[in-house]
């Protein structure tokens, strides 16, 4: 901090706010949780579909005969 500057005084004013709408917050929280669960289910379905396709390819591939 520069020596030539005077020290500043900081003041904070609070604002009284209404209490939060817990029903609205609850609905938003549930919607978020449901969206995350849906995304996770889709990711798992995609992962299992990929694994299934890989296993099918492995089963149908011709074996090396020496």
N, C-alpha and C positions, 0 to 999 in steps of 0.2 A: 504494500500500500504506500502511496506517495506521502511524504512527510508534510507537504504543503496543504493537503486537503484536511478540512475539519472532519471530525467523526460524525457520521450520520446517525440519526435516531430513526428507528423503524417502529411503526405502530401498526397493529393488526386490529381490524374491526371484524367482529363476527356478525353473521346474518342468521337470524332465526328462520328456520325452514320448517315446513309442515312435516309431520312424521311420514315415513315412506309408506307407499301403498303395498302392503305385504301380499295381497292377492295378485297384484300385477307382477310383482317380483317372483312370486311362486310360479305363475304361469310361464314367465320368461325362463326361469330355471328349468322347469319341466320340458319346455320346448327345446332348450339347449341339450338337455340330457337325452331326449328322444332322438334328436338329430345326430348326436355323437354315437348313440347305440346303432342307429340305422347305417351310418358310415362304417362303423366297425363290422357290422353284419355283412355289408356289401364287400368289404375288404376280405373278410374270411371266406365268403362265397367265391370271390375271384381267386383267392389263394388255393382253395380246394379244387377249383376248376382247372387251374394251372397244373397242380400236382397230378390230378386225374389224367389230364392230357399227356403229361410227361410219362406217366406209368403206362398208358395205352401205347404210346410210341415205343417205349422200351419193350413191351410185350410183343409187338407186331414186327419189330425190326429183325431182319434175318441174322442168324448167328454166323460167326466166322467159322468156317469149316476148314481145317487144315489137313 
